[in-house]
Amino acid sequence: MTPSPDFDAQLGGPFSQADHAPGGYERIFEAMGDGLIIHDAETGLVVGSNPAAAALHGYAREELIGLHPTTFMQPDSYARFSEWVQAVRAGDEFEATAIHVRRDGTAFSVEVRSAGFLAGDRLCLVSVMRDVSARIEAERLLREEVAARRREQSTLLEISQTLASALDLKPGLILDQLRVIVEYSHAVLFALQELDLVALAVRGPQRLKAAMPFRIRLEGPENLVALLNGHRPQRIADVWSDEPAAQVLRSLLDDRTEALLEGVLAWMWVPLAVKGRVIGGMGIAHAERDAFTTHQADLALTMANQAAITMVNAELYEQAQTLATLEERQRLAQNLHDAVNQSLFSAGLIAEVLPRLWERDADEGRRSLEDLRRLTRGAMAEMRGLLAELRPVVLTDTEMGDLLQQLGDALTGRSNIPVAVNVSGQGSLPAEVQVAFYRLCQEALNNIAKHARASQVEIDLQFDGGVVELHIRDDGRGFDPAHIPSGHYGLSMMRERAEAVGARLTVASRPDHGTEITIRWTENGAQNAL
C-alpha cells in the first residue's frame, strides 16, 4: 500500500514539493544518517521513510512505504506501539528501545524517539531511529562479565573460608577447591623440601594415583628458578612442543612421574608462596592445547596464596599440638611429683616407723595408721584423676557422685582436710555438663587448698527432676565477693565455664565465715539457651 496523492499533498512539502524545492525539508529528510519513518496514527501504516530507515530494515524505500509495523517489529515491541500513539495524542514525545526485524528475518535493537504532527486533519507519528545493537550487545557482555566476576569473587571467598576452617592439612581438599574455578584433567599438589617437590595429593587417571607417593628431584638450583618463574604462574600451551619450558618440564619427569603428562597438552604451574618464600606449588594439566587463560592463571594464583597460608597454618597447628602434648605430659608429671609422689613418700615414712611406733604407743600407732590410710586413699584418688586426664571418656562414663568422691579423697590426701560428699536423688547429666561440673568442682577444691585455710569441706550433689545443683562449702577464712583484687580471674572463668553449658554459678562468702559455691543446671533452661 502506498500513500494516496491527496495524503502526500496534505503532508505539504517533503513529498509533494521535492522536485520544486530541492533546497527544502525533503533534502534534509533524505540526507539524515538516522532512520526516519512516518506512521499514520490511525492505521499504523508507514506513509513516509528516508533511505536510511529503508536500508536499516533491508527494504527498498518504496517497499517500506505502506507496511504495517507488525512486519518489521517483534511482537513485544509492537505491543508498545499503542503507547507511542497515546503519548503523541497527548502532545508528548516518546522514547524507547525496541526490537525490529529486517527483511531477512534478523533482529536488531533500535533506539526510537517519536513525536506527532498533523498532516491536514490527520495525525502522524515521525520516529527517529538508530541501530544500537552493538551498544546493547556490549552492555549485555559487560553485565555478563560483571556477573561472572562476582561469581568468581564469591567462589574465591567460599574457597578461602573452606580452606581457612581446615586446621588439619587436607591436600586433596585444596585440589578439589581449585577445580571449582579452573577445570583440569590432571592436578598435583607439591610441597617443596630442599630441592625436591614432594607430591601431597593428586587428581587424575588411575596411573597417576598409583604412582603416589612420589617426588620430583630438581637437579640444580637453575631448574628450581625456572620452575618457580619469579613466583608467577607459568603456562605451557603444549607440553610436547619445543618450547624451552616444555623441555624443562619433560626433563624433570622419570618413569613414575611421566603419568603427569599422560593424555594432556596444556600445563600450568602455580607456585605456593608465603611472604616471598616458596613452599610448594600446584601442577595442573588439560587435554586441550592452550587451555589455560591468563585470567585463569590469576584466579589459580589467588587461590594458591590462600592454600599456602592454609599449609603454613596446618604446620603451625601441628607444632602447637605437639607442644601442647609435651606441656600436658609435663603437667601430669608435675602433678605426679607434687601430689601422688609426696603422698606416697609420706605414706612410706609412716609405714617404715609404724611397727616401732605401735610397740611404744598403740594409740599413736592407730592415729598413724589412719594417716597412712588417708594418704594412700588420697594417692589413689589422685592417680584416678590423672588417668581421667589421660582418658577423658572416664569423666563421662563414671557416675557424678563417684567423681566428686574421688576429688574429695584427693584433696583430703594432699591437704589433710576432711571432705564429706553427699548425693541426694537420682539422675544423670549430659556429657558436656558432667565434665563442666567435674572441672568446676576440681577448681573450687584447688582454691580451697590454696587459699581458704579450711578445716572441713562439704560437697552436696542434688538431683531434683530436671534440676541439678552442686554445692561446695568450706569453713575457711572467706572473702568479700564484691572486692576481688585485680588480676584474680578464677571466679569469672568458672562462671564462663558454667554458662557455656547452660548452668549458673553463684558465690556466697563473708570474711571469716567460709565460702559456698553453687552450680545450678536446669534441663529446660539449657535447651532454651541452645
C-alpha positions as CSV (number, residue, x, y, z in Angstrom):
1,M,0.0,0.0,0.0
2,T,1.3,3.5,-0.8
3,P,0.0,6.8,0.4
4,S,-2.6,8.5,-1.8
5,P,-1.7,11.6,-3.8
6,D,-4.2,13.5,-1.6
7,F,-2.4,12.4,1.6
8,D,1.0,13.2,0.0
9,A,-0.3,16.6,-0.7
10,Q,-1.5,17.1,2.8
11,L,2.0,16.5,4.1
12,G,2.8,19.7,2.4
13,G,6.4,19.6,1.4
14,P,8.5,16.6,2.0
15,F,6.6,14.6,-0.6
16,S,4.8,16.9,-2.9
17,Q,7.4,19.6,-3.3
18,A,10.6,17.6,-3.7
19,D,11.0,18.4,-7.4
20,H,10.1,22.1,-7.0
21,A,12.0,22.8,-3.8
22,P,15.2,20.8,-3.8
23,G,16.6,23.0,-1.0
24,G,13.7,22.3,1.3
25,Y,12.9,19.8,4.0
26,E,13.0,16.9,1.6
27,R,16.7,17.2,1.1
28,I,17.3,17.1,4.9
29,F,14.9,14.2,5.2
30,E,16.8,12.3,2.6
31,A,20.3,13.1,3.9
32,M,19.9,12.1,7.5
33,G,22.0,9.3,8.7
34,D,19.4,8.2,11.3
35,G,16.4,6.3,10.0
36,L,13.1,8.4,9.8
37,I,9.7,6.7,9.4
38,I,6.3,8.4,9.4
39,H,3.3,6.4,10.5
40,D,-0.4,7.2,10.1
41,A,-1.5,7.3,13.7
42,E,-4.9,5.7,12.9
43,T,-3.8,2.8,10.8
44,G,-0.1,2.5,11.9
45,L,0.9,2.1,8.3
46,V,4.2,3.6,7.1
47,V,3.4,6.7,5.0
48,G,7.0,8.0,4.7
49,S,10.5,6.9,5.1
50,N,14.0,8.1,4.3
51,P,16.6,6.0,2.6
52,A,18.5,5.3,5.9
53,A,15.4,3.8,7.5
54,A,14.7,1.6,4.4
55,A,18.4,0.4,4.3
56,L,18.3,-0.3,8.1
57,H,15.4,-2.7,7.6
58,G,16.7,-4.2,4.4
59,Y,14.0,-2.8,2.1
60,A,13.9,-0.5,-0.9
61,R,12.3,2.7,0.1
62,E,9.1,2.1,-1.9
63,E,8.8,-1.4,-0.4
64,L,8.8,0.0,3.2
65,I,6.1,2.5,2.4
66,G,2.7,1.0,3.2
67,L,4.0,-1.7,5.5
68,H,2.3,-2.3,8.9
69,P,4.6,-2.1,12.0
70,T,4.0,-5.8,12.7
71,T,6.0,-6.6,9.6
72,F,9.3,-5.1,11.0
73,M,8.7,-5.1,14.7
74,Q,8.9,-8.0,17.1
75,P,5.5,-8.7,18.9
76,D,6.8,-7.4,22.3
77,S,7.9,-4.1,20.7
78,Y,4.7,-3.7,18.7
79,A,2.7,-4.1,21.9
80,R,4.1,-0.7,22.9
81,F,3.1,0.9,19.6
82,S,-0.2,2.0,21.1
83,E,1.7,3.7,23.9
84,W,3.5,5.7,21.3
85,V,0.3,6.8,19.8
86,Q,-1.3,7.7,23.1
87,A,1.8,9.7,24.1
88,V,1.7,11.6,20.8
89,R,-2.1,12.3,21.1
90,A,-1.3,13.8,24.5
91,G,1.3,16.1,22.9
92,D,4.2,14.3,24.4
93,E,7.3,12.8,22.9
94,F,8.1,9.1,23.3
95,E,11.5,7.4,23.7
96,A,12.1,3.7,23.9
97,T,14.4,0.9,22.8
98,A,12.7,-1.6,20.5
99,I,13.5,-4.8,18.6
100,H,13.0,-4.5,14.9
101,V,13.3,-7.2,12.2
102,R,15.0,-6.9,8.9
103,R,13.6,-8.3,5.7
104,D,15.9,-11.3,6.0
105,G,14.4,-12.1,9.5
106,T,17.4,-10.9,11.6
107,A,16.5,-8.9,14.6
108,F,18.3,-5.8,15.8
109,S,17.9,-3.2,18.5
110,V,16.8,0.4,17.7
111,E,16.6,3.4,19.9
112,V,13.4,5.3,18.9
113,R,12.2,8.8,19.6
114,S,8.8,9.7,18.3
115,A,6.7,12.9,18.1
116,G,3.4,13.8,16.4
117,F,2.4,16.3,13.8
118,L,-0.7,17.0,11.8
119,A,-0.8,16.5,8.0
120,G,-4.0,18.3,7.3
121,D,-6.5,16.8,9.7
122,R,-4.6,13.5,10.1
123,L,-2.3,12.7,13.0
124,C,1.0,11.3,12.0
125,L,4.0,10.0,14.0
126,V,7.5,10.8,13.0
127,S,10.1,8.4,14.5
128,V,13.8,8.9,14.5
129,M,15.6,5.5,15.0
130,R,19.2,4.5,15.4
131,D,20.7,1.0,15.3
132,V,22.0,0.4,18.8
133,S,22.6,-3.4,18.5
134,A,26.3,-3.0,19.1
135,R,25.8,-0.9,22.2
136,I,23.1,-3.3,23.6
137,E,25.4,-6.3,22.9
138,A,28.3,-4.6,24.5
139,E,26.2,-3.8,27.6
140,R,25.0,-7.4,27.7
141,L,28.5,-8.7,27.5
142,L,29.6,-6.2,30.2
143,R,26.8,-7.4,32.5
144,E,27.7,-11.0,32.0
145,E,31.4,-10.2,32.7
146,V,30.4,-8.3,35.9
147,A,28.2,-11.2,36.9
148,A,31.0,-13.7,36.2
149,R,33.5,-11.7,38.2
150,R,31.0,-11.5,41.1
151,R,30.5,-15.3,41.0
152,E,34.3,-15.8,40.9
153,Q,34.8,-13.4,43.9
154,S,32.0,-15.2,45.8
155,T,33.6,-18.6,44.9
156,L,37.0,-17.5,46.0
157,L,35.6,-16.2,49.2
158,E,33.9,-19.5,49.9
159,I,37.1,-21.4,49.0
160,S,39.1,-19.1,51.3
161,Q,36.6,-19.8,54.2
162,T,36.7,-23.5,53.5
163,L,40.5,-23.7,53.5
164,A,40.8,-21.4,56.5
165,S,38.5,-23.5,58.5
166,A,40.6,-26.6,58.0
167,L,43.3,-26.7,60.7
168,D,44.5,-30.1,59.7
169,L,46.1,-30.1,56.3
170,K,43.8,-31.7,53.7
171,P,45.8,-31.6,50.4
172,G,43.0,-33.2,48.4
173,L,40.6,-30.5,49.5
174,I,42.9,-27.9,48.0
175,L,42.8,-29.6,44.6
176,D,39.1,-30.1,44.8
177,Q,38.5,-26.4,45.5
178,L,40.9,-25.5,42.7
179,R,38.7,-27.4,40.2
180,V,35.7,-25.1,41.2
181,I,37.4,-22.2,39.4
182,V,39.8,-23.8,36.9
183,E,38.8,-27.0,35.1
184,Y,41.6,-29.6,34.7
185,S,42.2,-33.2,33.8
186,H,45.3,-33.8,36.0
187,A,46.5,-32.0,39.1
188,V,49.2,-32.4,41.8
189,L,49.8,-30.5,44.9
190,F,53.5,-30.4,45.8
191,A,55.4,-29.3,48.9
192,L,59.0,-28.1,48.4
193,Q,61.6,-29.9,50.5
194,E,65.0,-28.5,49.8
195,L,65.4,-29.4,46.1
196,D,62.6,-32.0,46.0
197,L,59.0,-31.5,45.0
198,V,57.1,-33.9,47.2
199,A,53.5,-34.9,45.9
200,L,51.0,-34.4,48.7
201,A,47.8,-35.2,46.7
202,V,46.9,-35.9,43.1
203,R,43.8,-35.8,40.9
204,G,43.6,-37.6,37.6
205,P,43.9,-41.0,35.9
206,Q,44.5,-44.2,38.0
207,R,48.1,-44.5,36.8
208,L,48.9,-41.1,38.4
209,K,47.2,-42.1,41.6
210,A,49.0,-45.4,41.7
211,A,52.3,-43.5,41.5
212,M,51.8,-41.9,44.9
213,P,53.8,-41.1,46.9
214,F,56.4,-39.7,44.6
215,R,58.8,-36.8,44.4
216,I,60.5,-34.8,41.6
217,R,64.1,-34.1,42.0
218,L,65.1,-30.6,40.9
219,E,68.7,-31.2,39.7
220,G,70.4,-27.9,40.4
221,P,69.0,-24.6,41.5
222,E,68.6,-23.4,37.9
223,N,65.7,-25.9,37.5
224,L,64.1,-24.6,40.6
225,V,64.4,-21.0,39.4
226,A,63.0,-21.9,36.0
227,L,60.1,-23.8,37.6
228,L,59.2,-21.1,40.1
229,N,59.1,-18.5,37.4
230,G,59.5,-15.5,39.7
231,H,56.6,-16.5,41.9
232,R,54.2,-16.1,38.9
233,P,52.1,-18.8,37.2
234,Q,53.7,-20.4,34.2
235,R,51.6,-21.6,31.3
236,I,52.7,-24.1,28.6
237,A,50.4,-24.3,25.6
238,D,51.8,-27.7,24.5
239,V,54.0,-29.8,26.8
240,W,55.2,-31.8,23.8
241,S,56.4,-28.8,21.9
242,D,60.0,-27.5,21.6
243,E,59.2,-24.6,23.9
244,P,62.0,-24.3,26.5
245,A,59.7,-24.5,29.4
246,A,58.1,-27.7,28.0
247,Q,61.5,-29.2,27.5
248,V,62.5,-28.4,31.1
249,L,59.2,-30.0,32.4
250,R,59.7,-33.2,30.4
251,S,63.3,-33.5,31.6
252,L,62.3,-33.4,35.3
253,L,60.0,-36.4,35.0
254,D,61.0,-40.1,35.3
255,D,59.2,-43.3,34.6
256,R,56.9,-42.9,37.7
257,T,56.1,-39.3,37.2
258,E,55.6,-39.2,33.5
259,A,52.0,-40.1,34.2
260,L,51.6,-36.4,34.9
261,L,51.6,-35.8,31.2
262,E,49.6,-38.8,30.1
263,G,46.9,-37.6,27.6
264,V,47.4,-33.9,28.2
265,L,48.7,-31.0,26.2
266,A,48.3,-27.8,28.2
267,W,50.1,-27.4,31.5
268,M,50.2,-24.7,34.2
269,W,52.4,-24.4,37.2
270,V,51.2,-22.2,40.1
271,P,53.7,-21.6,43.0
272,L,52.6,-21.6,46.6
273,A,54.4,-18.8,48.5
274,V,54.1,-17.1,51.8
275,K,55.9,-13.7,52.3
276,G,58.0,-14.4,49.3
277,R,59.1,-17.8,50.4
278,V,58.0,-20.6,48.1
279,I,56.8,-23.7,50.0
280,G,55.4,-25.7,47.1
281,G,53.3,-25.5,44.0
282,M,50.3,-26.9,42.0
283,G,50.8,-28.5,38.7
284,I,47.6,-28.7,36.6
285,A,47.1,-30.1,33.1
286,H,44.4,-30.2,30.5
287,A,43.8,-32.4,27.5
288,E,43.2,-29.5,25.1
289,R,46.1,-27.3,23.8
290,D,46.5,-23.9,25.3
291,A,43.5,-24.5,27.6
292,F,44.5,-22.1,30.4
293,T,44.0,-18.4,30.1
294,T,45.8,-15.5,31.8
295,H,42.6,-14.8,33.8
296,Q,42.5,-18.5,35.0
297,A,46.2,-18.2,35.9
298,D,45.4,-15.1,38.1
299,L,42.5,-17.0,39.7
300,A,44.6,-20.0,40.4
301,L,47.4,-17.8,41.9
302,T,44.8,-16.1,44.2
303,M,43.7,-19.5,45.5
304,A,47.3,-20.7,45.7
305,N,48.1,-17.9,48.1
306,Q,45.3,-18.9,50.3
307,A,46.3,-22.6,50.1
308,A,49.9,-21.6,51.0
309,I,48.6,-19.9,54.2
310,T,46.5,-23.0,54.9
311,M,49.5,-25.2,54.6
312,V,51.6,-23.0,56.9
313,N,48.7,-22.8,59.4
314,A,48.4,-26.6,59.4
315,E,52.1,-26.9,60.1
316,L,51.9,-24.4,62.9
317,Y,48.8,-26.2,64.3
318,E,50.6,-29.5,64.2
319,Q,53.6,-27.9,66.0
320,A,51.2,-26.4,68.6
321,Q,49.5,-29.8,69.1
322,T,53.0,-31.4,69.7
323,L,53.9,-28.6,72.1
324,A,50.6,-28.9,73.9
325,T,51.1,-32.7,74.2
326,L,54.5,-32.1,75.6
327,E,53.2,-29.5,78.0
328,E,50.4,-31.8,79.1
329,R,52.9,-34.5,79.8
330,Q,55.0,-32.1,81.8
331,R,51.9,-31.0,83.8
332,L,50.9,-34.6,84.5
333,A,54.5,-35.4,85.6
334,Q,54.4,-32.3,87.8
335,N,51.1,-33.4,89.3
336,L,52.5,-36.9,89.9
337,H,55.5,-35.3,91.7
338,D,53.6,-32.7,93.7
339,A,50.6,-34.8,94.8
340,V,51.0,-38.6,94.3
341,N,54.7,-38.8,94.9
342,Q,54.6,-36.7,98.0
343,S,51.7,-38.7,99.4
344,L,53.4,-42.0,98.7
345,F,56.7,-40.6,100.2
346,S,54.8,-39.6,103.4
347,A,53.0,-43.0,103.4
348,G,56.3,-44.8,103.1
349,L,57.8,-42.9,106.0
350,I,54.8,-43.7,108.2
351,A,54.8,-47.4,107.1
352,E,58.5,-47.6,108.0
353,V,58.2,-46.2,111.5
354,L,54.7,-47.7,112.2
355,P,55.9,-51.0,113.8
356,R,58.2,-49.3,116.3
357,L,55.5,-46.6,117.0
358,W,52.9,-49.3,117.6
359,E,55.1,-51.1,120.1
360,R,55.8,-47.9,122.0
361,D,52.2,-46.3,121.9
362,A,49.3,-48.2,120.4
363,D,47.0,-45.1,120.3
364,E,49.6,-43.1,118.5
365,G,50.1,-46.1,116.2
366,R,46.4,-46.2,115.4
367,R,46.5,-42.5,114.5
368,S,49.4,-43.0,112.3
369,L,47.7,-46.0,110.7
370,E,44.7,-43.7,109.9
371,D,47.1,-41.2,108.4
372,L,48.5,-44.0,106.3
373,R,45.1,-45.0,105.1
374,R,44.2,-41.3,104.3
375,L,47.5,-40.8,102.4
376,T,47.1,-44.0,100.3
377,R,43.5,-43.3,99.6
378,G,44.3,-39.8,98.5
379,A,47.2,-41.0,96.3
380,M,44.8,-43.5,94.7
381,A,42.3,-40.7,94.1
382,E,45.0,-38.5,92.6
383,M,46.0,-41.4,90.3
384,R,42.4,-41.9,89.2
385,G,42.2,-38.1,88.4
386,L,45.4,-38.3,86.3
387,L,44.1,-41.3,84.5
388,A,40.9,-39.3,83.8
389,E,43.1,-36.5,82.3
390,L,44.7,-39.1,80.0
391,R,41.4,-40.7,79.1
392,P,38.6,-38.0,79.2
393,V,36.0,-40.7,78.5
394,V,36.3,-41.7,82.1
395,L,34.7,-38.4,83.1
396,T,31.5,-39.2,81.2
397,D,31.3,-42.9,81.9
398,T,31.6,-42.6,85.7
399,E,28.8,-41.6,88.0
400,M,28.9,-38.0,89.0
401,G,28.9,-38.9,92.7
402,D,31.9,-41.2,92.3
403,L,33.8,-38.5,90.5
404,L,33.1,-36.0,93.4
405,Q,34.2,-38.6,96.0
406,Q,37.4,-39.1,94.0
407,L,38.1,-35.3,94.1
408,G,37.3,-35.1,97.8
409,D,39.6,-38.0,98.6
410,A,42.4,-36.4,96.6
411,L,42.0,-33.1,98.5
412,T,42.0,-34.9,101.8
413,G,45.0,-37.0,100.8
414,R,47.2,-34.0,100.0
415,S,45.9,-31.4,102.5
416,N,44.5,-33.4,105.4
417,I,41.2,-31.5,105.1
418,P,38.3,-33.9,105.6
419,V,35.8,-33.8,102.7
420,A,32.2,-35.0,103.1
421,V,30.4,-35.9,99.9
422,N,26.6,-36.3,99.8
423,V,24.4,-37.2,96.9
424,S,20.6,-36.9,97.0
425,G,18.2,-38.0,94.4
426,Q,19.0,-39.8,91.1
427,G,19.7,-38.7,87.7
428,S,22.3,-38.1,85.0
429,L,23.9,-35.2,83.2
430,P,24.7,-34.7,79.6
431,A,28.3,-35.5,78.9
432,E,29.5,-31.9,78.4
433,V,27.6,-30.7,81.5
434,Q,29.1,-33.5,83.7
435,V,32.6,-32.6,82.5
436,A,31.9,-29.0,83.3
437,F,30.7,-29.9,86.8
438,Y,33.8,-32.0,87.4
439,R,36.1,-29.2,86.3
440,L,34.3,-26.6,88.3
441,C,34.4,-28.7,91.5
442,Q,38.1,-29.5,90.8
443,E,38.9,-25.8,90.5
444,A,36.9,-24.9,93.6
445,L,38.7,-27.6,95.7
446,N,42.1,-26.4,94.4
447,N,41.2,-22.8,95.5
448,I,40.2,-24.1,99.0
449,A,43.5,-26.0,99.3
450,K,45.5,-22.9,98.3
451,H,43.6,-20.0,100.0
452,A,40.8,-21.0,102.3
453,R,42.6,-22.3,105.4
454,A,39.6,-24.5,105.9
455,S,39.2,-27.3,108.5
456,Q,36.4,-29.1,106.7
457,V,34.7,-29.2,103.3
458,E,31.2,-30.4,102.2
459,I,30.2,-31.4,98.7
460,D,26.5,-31.8,98.1
461,L,25.0,-33.0,94.7
462,Q,21.3,-32.8,94.4
463,F,19.1,-34.3,91.6
464,D,15.5,-33.0,91.6
465,G,13.8,-33.9,88.3
466,G,15.3,-31.7,85.6
467,V,17.3,-29.6,88.0
468,V,20.8,-30.4,89.3
469,E,22.6,-28.4,92.0
470,L,26.1,-28.8,93.2
471,H,27.1,-27.1,96.5
472,I,30.8,-26.8,97.6
473,R,31.1,-25.4,101.1
474,D,34.1,-24.7,103.3
475,D,34.6,-23.2,106.8
476,G,37.7,-21.2,105.8
477,R,38.5,-17.6,106.1
478,G,36.2,-16.5,103.3
479,F,36.3,-13.2,101.3
480,D,34.2,-10.3,100.1
481,P,33.0,-11.2,96.5
482,A,32.4,-7.5,95.8
483,H,36.0,-6.7,96.3
484,I,38.1,-9.3,94.5
485,P,41.7,-8.0,93.9
486,S,42.5,-7.2,90.3
487,G,44.3,-9.9,88.4
488,H,42.3,-12.7,90.1
489,Y,40.1,-14.1,87.3
490,G,39.4,-17.6,88.7
491,L,35.7,-16.9,89.6
492,S,34.9,-15.2,86.3
493,M,36.5,-18.0,84.3
494,M,34.5,-20.5,86.4
495,R,31.3,-18.6,85.7
496,E,32.1,-18.6,81.9
497,R,32.6,-22.3,82.0
498,A,29.3,-22.9,83.7
499,E,27.4,-20.5,81.3
500,A,29.0,-22.4,78.4
501,V,26.9,-25.5,79.3
502,G,23.8,-23.5,80.3
503,A,24.5,-23.6,84.1
504,R,24.6,-20.8,86.6
505,L,27.4,-20.3,89.2
506,T,26.9,-18.2,92.3
507,V,29.2,-17.5,95.2
508,A,28.3,-16.7,98.8
509,S,31.1,-15.7,101.1
510,R,32.0,-13.4,104.0
511,P,35.3,-12.8,105.7
512,D,35.9,-15.4,108.5
513,H,32.6,-17.2,107.6
514,G,33.7,-19.6,104.9
515,T,32.5,-19.8,101.3
516,E,29.8,-21.7,99.4
517,I,29.8,-22.1,95.6
518,T,26.5,-23.2,94.0
519,I,26.3,-24.5,90.4
520,R,22.7,-24.9,89.1
521,W,21.8,-26.6,85.9
522,T,18.2,-26.8,84.6
523,E,17.4,-29.1,81.7
524,N,14.8,-26.8,80.2
525,G,17.0,-23.8,80.7
526,A,19.9,-25.4,78.9
527,Q,17.6,-26.3,75.9
528,N,16.3,-22.7,75.8
529,A,19.8,-21.4,75.8
530,L,20.6,-23.5,72.8
